[in-house]
Every structure is written in C-alpha cells, then in structure tokens.
Amino acid sequence: MSQIILHHYPESPFSEKVRLLLGYKNQAYDAVTIPIIMPKPYLMPLTGGYRKTPVMQIGADIYCDSALICQLIDHLFPENSIYPVSSSASDIALANWTDTFFFRVSVAVAFQPRALVNNALFADEAAASAFMADRAQLSAGSTQLSMDFETALVYFHGHMKRLDNQLEASAFVGGQNPTIVDFSTYHCCWFIHNNEAIRDTLAPYGHVAAWMEVMASFGQGELTEIQGQTAVDIAREATPSSDSKAASNQFDGINVGDEVEVMPIDYGFQPVRGTLQLSSLEELVVRRVDQEAGELAVHFPRLGFQISSVPD
Ligand SMILES: N[C@@H](CCC(=O)N[C@@H](CS)C(=O)NCC(=O)O)C(=O)O
C-alpha cells in the first residue's frame, strides 16, 4: 500500500480527530499543511472541488470527510477496532450527531467574542475579514454551521454535564475501550480546550478532563511533513483503485458509469464531478481526470453527501 497522506492544518478539529486515530493506531504518515482558507492550490487538483478539511490521500485515491477517513484507517489497521460490531450502528449514528449537531454547537462556543482575543485568525482587520469572507462562502446557502451563541452555550454545557456523569462510571464514552464516538466527542472538546481564552468553559467537568488526557496520550502517530506539490506528483504517478460496485438496492436511480456530481448535504456546496465508479450504501466513488494530478478515484461516505446525475 502507498503511504497515507493527510491534508490538514493544525487548528482543524476534524483533522485532530484523524491525527488522534492515527496515533491510537500507532501509524506513520505523510502530511501536507493546507491553507485555512481558500484558495487551496494543491488540494483542488486532488478533490476536484471538495474544500473541507481534512482529506486523506493514498496514491491516486482521495478520501473526503473524516467519517470515511476514520473507517478506512480502522479497516487498514483493524487491531483495537473502534467500530465494535455489537454497537456499530448506534456508534456511527451517535458519531454523526456529534460531528454535525454537536460540532455546530461547539463552533458557536469556539467563536464567541472572548474567544477571539489573541486569536491569530483575527490578528488584524484584513486577516479577520478574509477569514469571515471565506467562511461565508463555505456556508453559502446553508444554515447548518451557525447557531446563536447563548442557545449553543446551554446545549454545550448540557452535553458536557451528561458526558461528565457518564465518564465517572465508564473509562470511555463508548465503554471500556474507545470507539468512534470518543474520537468525535474529543475533537469538539479539543476545539474549546485548544483556545486558552475559553478553556475555563470545561473547568467544571473533571471526568471529561481526565478522559481528554487519556485520549491525548494516544499521540498523533509519526508525521512527516511533505509539500503539496509532492502529493499531487504522487497522485499523478499512481493508479487509482478500480473497485467498481453497483448498489444492490437502487434507491437513487443512479448507475455506475453515469456522469454525476457529489457534494455535502450540510455546507460546502462545491460539487465534485466525474463518472460514478462505485455506489454502495456506505460509499460513493467518483472517477475523474485532472490536468495536474492525472486519473483519480475520489471517495465519499454516503451519510452526509448527495449525488445527482449530470444530464448529457
Ligand atoms: N463532515 C466533515 C466536516 C469537515 C469540516 O467542517 N472541517 C472544517 C475544518 S475542521 C472545514 O472544512 N473548514 C473550512 C476549511 O478548512 O476550508 C468531516 O467530517 O470531515
């Protein structure tokens, strides 16, 4: 197998979830630090439009969305699986709630006015307005990323209090061993903990703090920084996987071989266009050719994405 390449940036909570899982699995990987805002000149040739962070690359196979990335990492390195079969349906449902609704709550808490003091993103007016304009573009046409701060703060403390009670009785959110729910919950807490100006939000929750320390002790694996251009070159020289599968249940009426567009259902409505290579209840794979990166297979999870046919 070619080396894993993680496209991420240090401040990204969803990247932290993936870095921590790579640490838990004790893996070495390459990483490209991508810009926090558009343009992302070495990422767009690989994804064909998908702009969220993180993205994982293995040769000419590009994996979008941390939910799919975590499943792939667990599949590649199955020891100490974080998807125990006995709870996998409820774990995946709960991780999805955490990555969507609870992440939205955490964003409102993380960007409250006092959180912006000493924040490099808001260091000067030009940096602040570039960031705000970029995030307005990210959430254009969507209501899924914003929430009133006071409303969010109550939801945040409610979930933290319940988690604290649970973690008094249980080593991990998922039970005696960490599951995907622990990794999803951790990155939302880390988003708040990572900013000194608002870290005290977590102060009442001693059991959450102790659990966070255990989670953080997994580390981030062995990361080797590479350049974005190197990642594009690696993709161009590799051959994408050719696994092809038609959905056994044709719920969407779209067939392998059709020209399609795939994009998230929540925010970041930048479609990726190509030929549908694989369609299952869990995954969509779009085959596309890029001038710089060559022939690619771009993978998406089903959950959280929509697909449409592109008329000839
Ligand atoms: N559902 C996505 C959400 C990813 C997401 O929202 N990432 C944030 C950063 S943590 C993002 O893309 N922000 C805009 C950007 O990086 O351009 C996933 O699980 O990967």
The ligand as an SDF file (V2000), in Angstrom:
LIG
                    3D

 20 19  0  0  0  0  0  0  0  0999 V2000
  -18.0330   16.4700    7.7130 N   0  0  0  0  0  0  0  0  0  0  0  0
  -16.6850   16.9590    7.5310 C   0  0  0  0  0  0  0  0  0  0  0  0
  -16.5540   18.3150    8.2050 C   0  0  0  0  0  0  0  0  0  0  0  0
  -15.1950   18.9300    7.9470 C   0  0  0  0  0  0  0  0  0  0  0  0
  -15.1420   20.3930    8.3450 C   0  0  0  0  0  0  0  0  0  0  0  0
  -16.1530   21.0940    8.5030 O   0  0  0  0  0  0  0  0  0  0  0  0
  -13.9070   20.8590    8.5010 N   0  0  0  0  0  0  0  0  0  0  0  0
  -13.6680   22.2610    8.7520 C   0  0  0  0  0  0  0  0  0  0  0  0
  -12.3300   22.4230    9.4540 C   0  0  0  0  0  0  0  0  0  0  0  0
  -12.2280   21.4650   10.9140 S   0  0  0  0  0  0  0  0  0  0  0  0
  -13.5570   22.9690    7.4410 C   0  0  0  0  0  0  0  0  0  0  0  0
  -13.5650   22.3220    6.3930 O   0  0  0  0  0  0  0  0  0  0  0  0
  -13.3990   24.2920    7.4570 N   0  0  0  0  0  0  0  0  0  0  0  0
  -13.2040   25.0140    6.2330 C   0  0  0  0  0  0  0  0  0  0  0  0
  -11.8750   24.7650    5.5980 C   0  0  0  0  0  0  0  0  0  0  0  0
  -10.9830   24.1460    6.1920 O   0  0  0  0  0  0  0  0  0  0  0  0
  -11.6960   25.2470    4.4830 O   0  0  0  0  0  0  0  0  0  0  0  0
  -15.6830   15.9510    8.0690 C   0  0  0  0  0  0  0  0  0  0  0  0
  -16.0660   15.1470    8.9570 O   0  0  0  0  0  0  0  0  0  0  0  0
  -14.5360   15.9050    7.6040 O   0  0  0  0  0  0  0  0  0  0  0  0
  1  2  1  0
  2  3  1  0
  2 18  1  0
  3  4  1  0
  4  5  1  0
  5  6  2  0
  5  7  1  0
  7  8  1  0
  8  9  1  0
  8 11  1  0
  9 10  1  0
 11 12  2  0
 11 13  1  0
 13 14  1  0
 14 15  1  0
 15 16  2  0
 15 17  1  0
 18 19  2  0
 18 20  1  0
M  END
$$$$
